Amino acid sequence: MKNKLKKGLVVISIVAPLVLVCAGMAQAGEKEIEVKKEYRTSIKEEDGKTQFKEIYEKDGLKYRLKSVRIDNVEEIFPGEVITYDSNPFVGDPKKYEPKKSVERKGKKYTLKKSEIKEITTEETTKYSEASILYKGVEYIDSLPEDAEVNVVNEDLEQKLKVRLPAVNYKDEGTYWDYNFTFPVTVTGYDADSYMLGETEISSDSPLIDHAGQLLAYLNLPAEYYEVMSIEWSGEPVLKDGEMIRNATAHGRKLVKDVRGTYGGDVTYPSVKANVYHGDYIESEAENQTDQVIYKKNATATYELGGMKFWDFLKWLLSNPIILAILLLLLLIATILIIIAKRSIKRKKNKKPKIEEEEDEEI
């Protein structure tokens, strides 16, 4: 009977610290706690449960999710959206990518999404221009009023040869050209004088002295033409009963390079091409999506769950005072168990001698 009593005391001495420790944990942790969160979703009926973890840890204790309630719902509508469609193009798409941001009526918009679509263009008539550079154009020259030129639709990589009227001429440089020459024929070379137009010239007078008269006879303005020398070309010859002699005048002329631009409506055939389609959304809008967003305030209620061994051990290690008390009680319990075992052993050793003495008395 006494042995059973001692064993019971030992068991009580071991269990008591655990009861005290668990009681201390129950006092340290709240039975229920609340966690609040603000979040956004595009699902109006969403209950908020997915926003919270199933297990919540606080002060070494674990709490299990009990319920979630939605306290407030606010609708946030999308910002203003504008669409963009590029001109049809053929070739490298990077060249035609829409800009990352644009501005319209004082508002800034950011590209939200874009895609490339394949289309077949219709036969298109559009104004086109091409130019021709005319070099060394002099005073007496006239430029063509129309010309056959190559026009290009760069976006669609189409090239056509068409005849278009002139729309503009632009000087691109003026300079002196020293390759200016013209022939001179003197009739009546053997006479004392000869006629140059309506002017009588003495046969003894050098031709270069009459260069200005030669230009006037040819209707060439002196500001654009200049005779610098006149050289005889061969000997005098008899022609139609008159003695004549040929000469060549050399000089310079003022010329320019002129770019002629030719333009008009040109019809381009249909072709397979691509277009960029994009959506821009107002940059300062709170809702940057293309649908209504619901801003919700959710409150989750957690309750203190059942303690597992590792949870208990983790909590115990974080409370050194309780750990020290528990170790002391376990030490005392161990000593009591050892003492109890030795006491039982001694009693067993003494019991047979008592029985023998009783037999002898009988």
C-alpha positions in Angstrom: 0.0 0.0 0.0 2.8 2.4 0.9 4.6 1.5 -2.4 1.6 2.4 -4.4 1.3 5.7 -2.5 4.9 6.6 -3.3 4.4 5.8 -7.0 1.4 8.0 -7.1 3.3 10.8 -5.5 6.0 10.5 -8.1 3.5 10.6 -11.0 1.9 13.7 -9.4 5.3 15.3 -9.1 5.9 14.8 -12.9 2.4 15.8 -14.1 2.1 18.9 -11.9 4.8 20.9 -13.7 3.2 20.2 -17.1 -0.1 21.3 -15.8 1.5 24.5 -14.5 3.3 25.1 -17.9 0.1 24.6 -19.9 -1.8 26.8 -17.6 0.9 29.5 -18.1 0.6 29.2 -21.9 -3.1 29.5 -21.8 -2.7 32.7 -19.7 0.0 34.1 -22.0 -2.0 33.7 -25.2 -5.3 35.2 -26.1 -8.2 32.9 -27.0 -9.1 34.9 -30.1 -7.3 37.6 -32.1 -8.2 39.8 -35.2 -6.1 40.6 -38.2 -7.2 43.4 -40.6 -6.3 43.8 -44.3 -7.2 46.1 -47.2 -7.0 44.5 -50.6 -8.3 44.9 -54.1 -10.1 42.4 -56.4 -12.0 42.3 -59.6 -14.5 39.8 -58.2 -17.3 41.5 -56.5 -18.5 38.4 -54.5 -15.0 37.4 -53.3 -15.2 36.7 -49.5 -11.6 37.6 -48.6 -10.7 34.2 -47.2 -7.9 33.7 -49.7 -6.2 36.9 -48.4 -5.4 35.2 -45.0 -3.2 32.2 -44.0 -4.9 29.3 -42.3 -2.5 29.4 -39.4 -1.4 32.7 -37.8 1.6 32.9 -35.4 1.9 35.3 -32.5 4.2 35.3 -29.5 5.1 31.7 -30.3 1.5 30.5 -30.3 -0.4 29.4 -33.3 -4.0 30.4 -34.1 -6.3 28.9 -36.6 -8.5 30.9 -39.0 -12.1 30.9 -37.7 -13.9 33.5 -39.9 -13.5 36.4 -42.2 -15.9 39.4 -42.5 -15.9 42.2 -45.1 -16.4 45.6 -43.5 -16.4 47.9 -46.4 -16.5 47.7 -50.3 -15.5 50.6 -52.6 -15.9 50.5 -56.4 -13.0 52.0 -58.4 -13.8 52.5 -62.0 -11.1 52.3 -64.8 -9.5 55.5 -66.0 -10.2 57.0 -69.5 -9.0 54.7 -72.3 -8.0 55.7 -75.8 -7.3 53.4 -78.6 -4.5 53.6 -81.2 -4.3 52.0 -84.6 -1.1 52.4 -86.7 -0.9 52.9 -90.4 -0.6 49.5 -92.3 3.1 48.5 -92.6 5.3 45.8 -94.0 8.7 45.1 -92.5 10.3 45.2 -89.1 7.5 45.8 -86.4 9.9 47.5 -84.0 10.0 50.5 -86.3 6.2 50.9 -85.9 5.8 50.1 -82.2 3.4 52.5 -80.4 4.9 55.0 -77.9 5.0 54.0 -74.3 3.1 57.2 -73.4 1.2 59.9 -75.2 -0.5 63.2 -74.3 -4.0 64.3 -75.3 -5.8 67.5 -74.3 -3.4 68.0 -71.4 -3.7 64.5 -70.0 -1.0 61.8 -70.1 -1.8 58.3 -71.1 0.2 55.1 -70.6 0.2 52.2 -73.1 -1.6 49.3 -71.4 -1.5 46.7 -74.1 -0.8 46.4 -77.8 -1.0 43.7 -80.5 -0.2 43.2 -84.2 -3.0 42.3 -86.5 -2.6 41.0 -90.1 -4.8 42.7 -92.8 -5.1 43.1 -96.5 -5.1 46.8 -97.5 -7.5 48.2 -100.1 -6.4 49.9 -103.2 -5.3 53.3 -101.9 -4.8 56.7 -103.6 -2.5 59.1 -101.8 -0.5 62.1 -102.6 3.1 61.3 -103.4 6.2 63.2 -104.4 9.6 62.5 -105.9 12.4 64.8 -107.0 15.1 65.1 -109.7 18.3 67.0 -109.4 19.2 69.0 -112.5 22.9 70.0 -112.5 24.5 72.9 -114.4 21.3 74.6 -115.4 22.1 77.9 -117.2 20.1 81.0 -118.0 18.8 79.9 -121.3 17.7 76.4 -120.1 14.1 75.5 -119.2 13.1 72.7 -116.9 10.4 70.2 -117.7 6.8 70.9 -116.5 6.3 67.1 -115.8 8.5 64.1 -115.4 8.5 60.4 -115.0 9.6 59.6 -111.5 9.7 56.7 -109.0 7.4 57.1 -106.0 7.6 54.9 -102.9 5.1 54.0 -100.2 7.7 53.2 -97.6 5.3 51.7 -95.0 4.1 49.1 -97.5 7.4 48.9 -99.4 5.7 49.6 -102.7 7.6 51.3 -105.6 5.8 52.7 -108.7 7.0 54.6 -111.8 4.6 57.3 -112.7 4.5 60.7 -114.6 3.7 63.6 -112.3 3.6 67.4 -112.8 6.2 69.8 -111.3 5.2 71.4 -108.0 8.4 73.1 -107.0 11.9 74.0 -108.1 14.6 74.8 -105.5 18.2 76.1 -106.2 20.8 74.0 -104.4 23.9 75.8 -105.5 25.2 78.5 -108.0 28.7 78.5 -109.6 30.7 79.4 -112.7 31.1 76.8 -115.4 34.2 77.4 -117.6 33.1 75.1 -120.4 31.2 78.0 -122.1 32.0 78.1 -125.9 30.2 79.2 -129.1 31.3 79.5 -132.8 31.8 82.9 -134.5 31.8 83.2 -138.4 33.2 86.4 -140.0 31.8 87.1 -143.5 33.8 89.4 -145.8 37.0 88.7 -144.0 39.1 90.2 -146.8 37.3 93.6 -146.7 38.3 96.6 -144.7 35.4 96.0 -142.4 32.5 93.6 -141.8 29.2 93.7 -140.1 28.5 92.2 -136.7 24.8 92.4 -136.5 24.1 96.0 -137.2 27.5 97.1 -136.1 30.4 97.6 -138.5 33.7 96.3 -137.2 37.1 97.2 -138.7 39.1 94.2 -139.9 42.0 95.5 -137.9 40.1 95.4 -134.6 40.6 92.2 -132.4 37.4 90.2 -132.0 37.8 90.0 -128.2 37.2 93.8 -128.1 33.7 93.1 -129.3 32.8 90.3 -126.8 30.0 92.2 -125.3 28.5 92.8 -128.7 28.8 89.1 -129.5 26.8 88.2 -126.3 24.2 90.8 -127.1 23.8 89.4 -130.6 23.2 86.0 -129.0 20.8 87.5 -126.4 23.0 86.3 -123.5 23.0 88.6 -120.5 26.5 89.8 -119.4 25.7 89.0 -115.7 25.4 85.3 -116.6 27.9 84.9 -119.5 31.4 86.2 -120.0 33.7 85.8 -123.1 37.3 85.5 -122.0 39.0 84.7 -125.4 38.3 84.2 -129.1 40.5 82.1 -131.3 40.5 81.7 -135.1 39.7 78.2 -136.3 41.7 77.6 -139.5 42.4 79.9 -142.4 39.9 82.1 -144.4 37.9 80.2 -147.1 35.8 81.3 -150.1 32.2 80.5 -149.8 29.3 81.6 -152.1 31.6 84.2 -153.6 32.6 85.7 -150.2 35.7 85.2 -148.1 34.8 83.9 -144.6 36.7 82.8 -141.5 35.6 80.8 -138.5 36.5 81.5 -134.9 35.6 80.0 -131.4 34.7 82.1 -128.4 35.7 80.7 -124.9 34.5 81.9 -121.5 32.3 81.1 -118.5 28.7 80.9 -117.7 26.9 81.2 -114.3 24.9 78.0 -113.7 23.0 76.4 -110.8 21.9 73.0 -109.5 18.2 72.9 -109.3 16.0 70.2 -107.6 12.7 69.8 -109.3 9.9 68.2 -107.2 7.1 66.4 -108.9 3.9 65.3 -107.1 0.3 64.2 -107.4 -2.2 61.6 -106.4 -0.9 58.0 -107.0 -3.0 54.8 -106.7 -1.2 51.9 -104.9 -2.6 48.4 -105.3 -3.8 46.3 -102.3 -1.2 44.2 -100.3 -1.0 42.1 -97.2 0.3 44.1 -94.3 0.3 44.5 -90.5 -1.2 47.1 -88.1 -0.5 47.8 -84.4 -3.6 48.1 -82.2 -3.1 49.4 -78.7 -5.0 50.7 -75.7 -3.8 53.7 -73.6 -5.1 54.4 -70.1 -5.0 57.6 -68.2 -1.7 57.7 -66.3 -3.0 59.3 -63.1 -6.1 57.1 -62.8 -6.2 55.0 -59.6 -7.6 52.0 -61.5 -5.1 51.0 -64.2 -7.1 48.0 -65.5 -9.9 47.8 -68.0 -12.6 46.6 -65.5 -14.1 47.7 -62.2 -11.9 47.1 -59.1 -13.4 46.5 -55.7 -11.4 47.8 -52.7 -12.3 45.8 -49.6 -11.5 46.0 -45.9 -11.5 42.5 -44.4 -11.1 41.3 -40.8 -10.1 37.8 -40.0 -10.8 36.2 -36.6 -8.3 33.5 -35.4 -8.8 31.2 -32.4 -6.1 29.6 -30.3 -5.7 26.1 -31.7 -4.6 22.7 -30.0 -1.0 22.7 -29.0 1.4 20.2 -30.7 4.6 19.0 -29.1 6.8 21.1 -31.2 4.7 24.2 -30.6 4.9 23.4 -26.8 8.7 22.9 -27.0 9.1 26.2 -29.0 7.1 28.1 -26.5 9.0 26.5 -23.6 12.4 27.4 -25.0 11.2 31.0 -25.3 10.3 31.1 -21.6 13.5 30.3 -19.6 12.0 30.8 -16.1 9.3 28.2 -16.7 11.8 25.9 -18.3 14.1 26.2 -15.2 11.2 25.4 -12.9 10.2 22.4 -15.0 13.8 21.0 -15.1 14.0 21.4 -11.3 10.8 19.6 -10.7 11.9 16.8 -13.1 15.1 16.5 -11.2 13.3 16.2 -7.9 10.9 13.6 -9.4 13.9 11.6 -10.7 15.5 11.7 -7.2 12.3 10.5 -5.6 11.9 7.7 -8.1 15.5 6.5 -7.3 14.9 6.7 -3.6 11.6 4.8 -4.0 13.2 2.1 -6.0 16.0 1.6 -3.5 13.5 1.5 -0.6 11.5 -1.2 -2.4 14.7 -3.2 -3.1 15.7 -3.2 0.6 12.3 -4.4 1.7 12.4 -7.2 -0.7 15.8 -8.3 0.6 14.6 -8.3 4.3 11.3 -10.2 3.6 12.6 -13.8 3.4 14.4 -13.7 6.8 11.1 -12.8 8.5 9.4 -15.7 6.9 12.1 -18.2 8.1 11.9 -16.9 11.7 8.1 -17.5 11.7 8.6 -21.1 10.5 10.9 -21.9 13.4 8.5 -20.7 16.0 5.8 -23.0 14.5 
